[in-house]
């Protein structure tokens, strides 16, 4: 495994470095927040991202994507994390598209994936039912009825659900509420009778929603894959999402650190920059070390996913846990080292702390992933 970017990855990184600061700076997120934008993201921006090929990075070439892989997706997500870009990149391109590619029939893939790659279809994966990440604790029931299924239950923290063109709902077709087996994924249109979607904006202004499914009737064609057997594919796609989100968190941490470093060189006390104080140098050095350790974990996880390594699940959890710990340290320190101005809404550094808290909980926090890593290692 190489920790150095390949040539095509460097080109992708250069494109992302030019795009996000110019088209999706932090002030754009501020505007979306302050205007209470109905979509929560700029649809023209998303179409332009799709034209660059980013919506289809994990979509097979046969369906209009590039099949670039998770390392390529990680490069884009890292740069998106630097600018706190509001887009469907995580919910649609990172998690939704791979899930359809894994579970969908040929006709389902042909109907959805080209539209995803073109930026014409936003996906939302409805998984969570509890305040904390518990991916196979699913009580939403899918009862077999004549000609299809009937769904009853609720979902929380569903990314982009209120703007999604298609929803992927994880429901239980068999077994106990906390069992990994007996799960299925269903493809729904947002206007399906019995489905209620309520937007719940997050503290970082990222899109999310609550879903209530009240006797939602679906045909057999709505089922992705086979009933009772969705967990292995769902877990693989979740690991990809965890590693990809860790890459985004790395970008968020890097930008917060670099902004803080610049402030330490600018702000003066006693006639000298505060960055010359030894105690603050030590704090900055610790942040730098944690960022570099996180970078190694993220690259290892993304590489293992692309190579279908036997340790990809463990490395995905390692990367997410490390990213959570790093980002909590870096964003806390960033606000503190900015002093009083860091606590105000006028200074953008607070946006990074808010995004960090949502990123830490999405797809499992550090505690969840440390426990998962230990279980998989037999500890």
N, C-alpha and C positions, 0 to 999 in steps of 0.2 A: 504494500500500500504506500502510495506517495502522498506526502503532505504538501507537495507543490502542485499548483494548478496546471492542468494540461493546456495545450495551445487553444483548443476550442473553448475551454472553460475560462481562460484569460480573456478571450474575445467577448464572451458572454458577460463577464464581470465588467469590462470596460463599457459595454453598452448600458448595463444597469447603472453603473456609476454616473454616466452622463444623463440618463433618463430621470431617475428618481429625484435628485436635487432640483432639477429644472421643472419637472411636471408634477411632482407630488411632495413638496417640502412640508415641514411641520406646520407652517402657516396655513396650508390647504386643509389640514385636519382641523385646525382651529376654526376655519370658516365653516366646515361641515357641522361642527359642534354648535357654533354660535347661531347658525341659521336654522338649526333643527332640521337639516336636510332629510327629506323623506326616504331617500335611498340609503343614505349613510356612506355613499361613495360616488365618485364621478364616473358615470357610465361611458363617457367619451374616453376617459383615461383608460378604462378597462378594455375598450375596443382597441386602443392603441397598443396596450400591453399584449393583447391577443395577436395583433398584426406582427409584433416582434417575435411571436412564437412562444411566449411564456405561458399562456393558458394551456398549451398542448405539449409541454415538456415531458409529461408522464403519459401522454396519449400515444397509442401505437401509430406507426406511420400509415398503416392501412386505413386509419380513420382520421387522417389529416393532421396528426401530431408529429413530433420529432423523435419521440422515445429517447430523449437525451439522457434521462435517468435522474436519480436523486442527487447526485453531485451537482449536476447542472441546476436543478431546482434549488438546491441549497445556496448556490452562488447568487441567484436572483433574490431569494428570500433574505439573505444577509443584507443586501443593499436596500431592500424594501424595509427591513427592520431599522436601518439607520434613519430613514425619513418618516417612520411610523405610518407608512402608506396605508390608506384605507382602500381596500379592494377585496374581491372574492378569491384572491390567490390561494389562501389557506383552505377555505371551505370547499371551493370548487376544484382547483387545479391540483392541490396537494392531497386531499382526502377523497372528494367525491368521484373524480375521474378514475383514479386507480381502483376504487371499489366497483365501479361499473365494468371496468376492464377485467377485473378478477371474477366477478359473479355473473355479469350480464350475458344473456344469450346473444347470438350473432345479430339478431334483429334489434335487440335492445341497444347493443353497442353501436350499430349503424345508425340508429335513430338519435342517440344522445351525444356520443363522443365527437363527431365532426362539428356539431354545434358548440360544444364546449371549447374545442380548439379554436374555433372562429370567434369566440367571445360572445356568442349569441345565446348561450344557455348558462344560467347560474344554478349551481347545485347546493343543497343543504343536507347534511347528514344528521338525522335526529337519533341520537344515541343516549345521552345522559338523562337520568331520571332522579338523581340525588344531587345534593349540593357539592359533593366531591366526586371525582372521576371514579366510576365503578363500571367498567365496560361490559361486563356480562351480568350485572345485577339488573335484569330487565323484567319488569312486571307487565308492561304493555303486551296485551294478549292478542294473538292472531288466531281466531277460531275458524276452523274449516266449515264452510257452508256450501250449499249447492252452487256450483259454478265459480267458486272463488273463496274469499276470506272476509271476515269481519274483524276490524281492529278496534280495540278499546284501550285507552290509557292516556298517559301524558308524557311530554318530553320537556326538558329544560336546557337552557344554554345552547340552543341550536344556532350555529353561526349562519348568518345571512338568510334565515328562514323567511323573513317577511318580504324579501325581494327575490326569492328563488323561483326559477321556472319549473324545477322538479325537486321533490324531496325524497330522500332515501331514509326510510323509517325502519329502525331495527325493532323487531317484535319477537315475542316468544310463541313458538308453535308447539312446544313440548317441554316438559320437565319443570324442575323447581326454579324459583325466582332467581336464585344466585348461581345456577348451573351454566357452564360455558356451552354445553350442547343444547340443542333445542331452539336455536335462534335462526331467524330468517330476516331478509332485507326486502322491503317492498318499495316500489317506485310509485310515487303519488304526484298528481298535479295539485297545486295550491288551492284550486277551486273545488276540490273533491268534497261532496256533501258530507257533513259530519266532522270536518276538519276545521278547527279554529286556531288561528295564528295571532299571537299578541307580541308585538315588538317590545323588547326590554333592553334599551341601550346600556352598554357597559360603562364603567367608570372611565375607561380609556376611549370611549366613543366608538368602539368596535361593535359591529352589528351582532345582535343575538335576539332570540325570540323564544317564547313558550308555546308549546303545541298541546292541544287537547284533541284527542281522537274519540269521538262519541258515535259508536256504531258506524264506522267508516267501512263501506262495502267496496271490495276490490275484486276484479276478475283474476283468473289464474295468470294472465299475462303480466300482472303487476309484480309478481314474485321474481326476484333476481336469484338465479341459481335454483337450488333445491331447498325445500323446507327442512328445518332442523339442523342444517349443516353449514351455516354461514360463518361460524366463529373462526375457523382457521384463516379464511380470506380476510375477514374483518380485522383480526389481530395483526396480520401482515400489513394491511393498509394503515392501521393505527400506528404501527411502528414507523412506517414511512412518514406519517404526519408528525409524530413525536420528534423524529430526527430533523425533519424540515423546519418545525417550529423552533427547535433548538438553534438552528442556523439563523432564523430570524432574530431570536433572542441574542445571539452573538452580535449581530449587527446593531441591535438596540444598545447593548452594553458598550460596544466600541464607540459609537457616536456619543453616548453619555460621558464616557471616559475622556474622549478627545476634547469635548466641549469644556469639561472640568479642568483638564490640563491647560487649555488656553486661558481659562479664567484665573488659574493659579499664577500664571505668568503675567497677567494684566493687573489684578487687584493688588494694591499696595497697602502695607501698614508699616509704621516706623520708617518710612522712606525707602522700603525695599519690597519687591514682589513677595507675596505670601508663599509662593512656591519655593522660595529659598529656605523656608523653615524646615528643619530636619524632620520634625514629626509629620508634617504634611507630605514630605518626600516619601516617608515610609508608607503612608496610607496610599499614595499614588502607585508606589512600587507593588504593593499587595494587589491592587486592582489589576495592574498590568499582568502580573503572574497568573491571576485567576482567569483572565481573558485568554491568555495563551494556552492554558490547560484546557479550557472549554473548546477552543478552536481544534485542538488535537482530537478531543472526544467526538466532536461533530463530524469532522472529516472521516474518522474511523467508522462511525455509524452509517454515514451516507455511502461510503465505499462498500461496506458489508451488505447494504441493501441492494446496491447495483449488482454485486457479485453473488447474490443469494447465499451469503455466508451462513454457516450454521449458528454463528454467534450474533446474528444481526439483531435479534430481539434484546439480548443483553446489552449490546452496544447502544441501541436506541434508548433504552432506559438509562444507561450510564450518561449519555449525552444530555438527555432531558433533565436528569437530576443535577448534573454539574451546571447546566445552563441556569437552572432555577437558583441554585446557591450563588453563582457568580452574579446574576442580575440583581438579586436582592442586595448583595454587598455593594455593587457598583452604583446602583440608582440611589440607595440610601446615602452613600458617601458623596455622590454628585450633588444632591440637594444640600447636604450639610456643608460641604466645602464651598458652595455658592453663598452660604450665609443667609441673611434675611431675605435677599432678593430671590433666592431659590425657592422660598415658600410662597411666592406670589404667582398669580396667573400671568403676569406680564412676562416672566422669564420662562422660556420653553422647556427648561430642564425638568419641570414638574410633569410635563406630558410623558416623559420617559419613565418616570416612576409609576405613573398610572398604567401605562401600557405593560410595564414589567409585571405588575400584580395580576393582570388578566392573563398574560402569557404563562406565568408560573402555574396557574390553576388549570389552564387548558390542556387537555389530553393527559392529565396527571401531574401532581406536584412532586417536589423532591422526595417527600416521605413515601408517596406511592411507588415511585420508581426505585428508590433504594430497597424497599421491601420486595418488589418484583425481581430486581436483580439478584437479591440474596436467595429468593426461592428458586430461581432458574439455575443458580450456581450450586444449589443443594446445601446452602448454609442454614 
